[in-house]
Amino acid sequence: MFNSLKVIDLSTVLAGPSVATFFAELGATVIKIENTNIPDVTRSWKLPVEDKNSTISAYFSSINYKKKYIQLNLKNTNDYQDFIKHIVNADVLISNFKQGDEEKLNILDATLRKINPNLIIGKINGFGGNSDRVAYDLILQAESGMMSMNGTIDSGPIKMPIAFIDVLASHQLKEGLLLALLEREKSGKAKSVSVSLYDTAVCSLVNQASNYLMSNQIPHRIGSLHPNIAPYGEIFTTRDKDLITFAIGNDVHFLKLCSFLKLPEIPNDIRFITNALRVQNRTELQTILQLKIQELSTEDILSKMLQENVPAGKIKNLEEVFSDPNAQNLIREEEIEGINTKRVSSIAFKWE
């Protein structure tokens, strides 16, 4: 789709590189330029089992794919001129420099657009373009309220096990850049698009934000439970000792679940007759359901729920996830600097 597009990736870590990978996977020519002296730090973010001497890590591989890699020191005159040669015919530039670095490296928007007026510039920062505060995903999860909601009463605040804010910020920048490409196609004018991790995090609070803004409800840590729906996120153990969960989003789901579990009286129980009452009395409801679920096999439960269109799923580890052919179809392999690398696709949509 983007075979004629040229993207320069000056970014490091996760959000920016994953945006560049998105364009690369769609056919764009993507050149990743790393500092000669300080290459992308994720090259060194390795598991204990990884080769310490390799220039590639699994983390780096996860968000770098189908790119050409060049090392340049933009403070060096010759290297800077090589960089400018790439800018001359580039369509998109992606970066995530901290405040002040663009001036030091002579890569301000106005400077680059004198060389290439058609250059679309995408930037990711931590706390806004006027802040020089260093930002990592963990800090944004902490300061955006994410960690305060995640976990249980006993566990205390917990970060999500992926750099969730970075992932969301990359999607925000993709959307902005796609709009900028469309705008350039229509008007001939190139735009700059900036995304902050902080804005991304707050904009992602969705229903939890509205719960607070409209009802002054500060979310408490309730594990996987949904604050507005029950049973939704409760974890049950089957006869096979597997863990399963249900997303009972409406009364019809609840009636079908209770019918399958041979609990016909429960939907008419005054404690559970409406979703609001089920939320209020969710602990008692979970206990009643668990007594029945523990007598049944995982396969029987999930096959029946599938048949009845009731959302239910087994809690799987990644070995189980990637044994599924559907997940295997999303694996992308590539050799980078002599290392066979794997990652999941950056593209979930399908063209028809």
HELIX and SHEET records of a PDB file:
HELIX    1   1 ALA A   15  GLU A   25  1                                  11    
HELIX    2   2 VAL A   41  SER A   44  5                                   4    
HELIX    3   3 ALA A   58  SER A   62  1                                   5    
HELIX    4   4 THR A   77  VAL A   88  1                                  12    
HELIX    5   5 ASP A  101  LEU A  105  1                                   5    
HELIX    6   6 ASP A  109  ILE A  115  1                                   7    
HELIX    7   7 ASP A  137  GLU A  143  1                                   7    
HELIX    8   8 MET A  146  MET A  149  1                                   4    
HELIX    9   9 PHE A  164  SER A  187  1                                  24    
HELIX   10  10 LEU A  197  CYS A  203  1                                   7    
HELIX   11  11 VAL A  206  SER A  215  1                                  10    
HELIX   12  12 ASP A  251  PHE A  260  1                                  10    
HELIX   13  13 ILE A  266  ASN A  268  5                                   3    
HELIX   14  14 ASN A  275  GLN A  280  1                                   6    
HELIX   15  15 ARG A  282  ILE A  293  1                                  12    
HELIX   16  16 THR A  298  GLN A  307  1                                  10    
HELIX   17  17 LEU A  318  VAL A  321  1                                   4    
HELIX   18  18 PRO A  325  GLN A  328  1                                   4    
SHEET    1   A 6 LYS A  67  GLN A  71  0                                        
SHEET    2   A 6 THR A  29  GLU A  34  1                                        
SHEET    3   A 6 LYS A   6  ASP A   9  1                                        
SHEET    4   A 6 VAL A  92  SER A  95  1                                        
SHEET    5   A 6 ILE A 120  ASN A 125  1                                        
SHEET    6   A 6 SER A 192  SER A 196  1                                        
SHEET    1   B 3 TYR A 232  THR A 237  0                                        
SHEET    2   B 3 LEU A 243  ALA A 247 -1                                        
SHEET    3   B 3 ALA A 312  LYS A 314 -1                                        
SHEET    1   C 2 ILE A 331  ILE A 336  0                                        
SHEET    2   C 2 ILE A 339  VAL A 344 -1                                        
END                                                                             
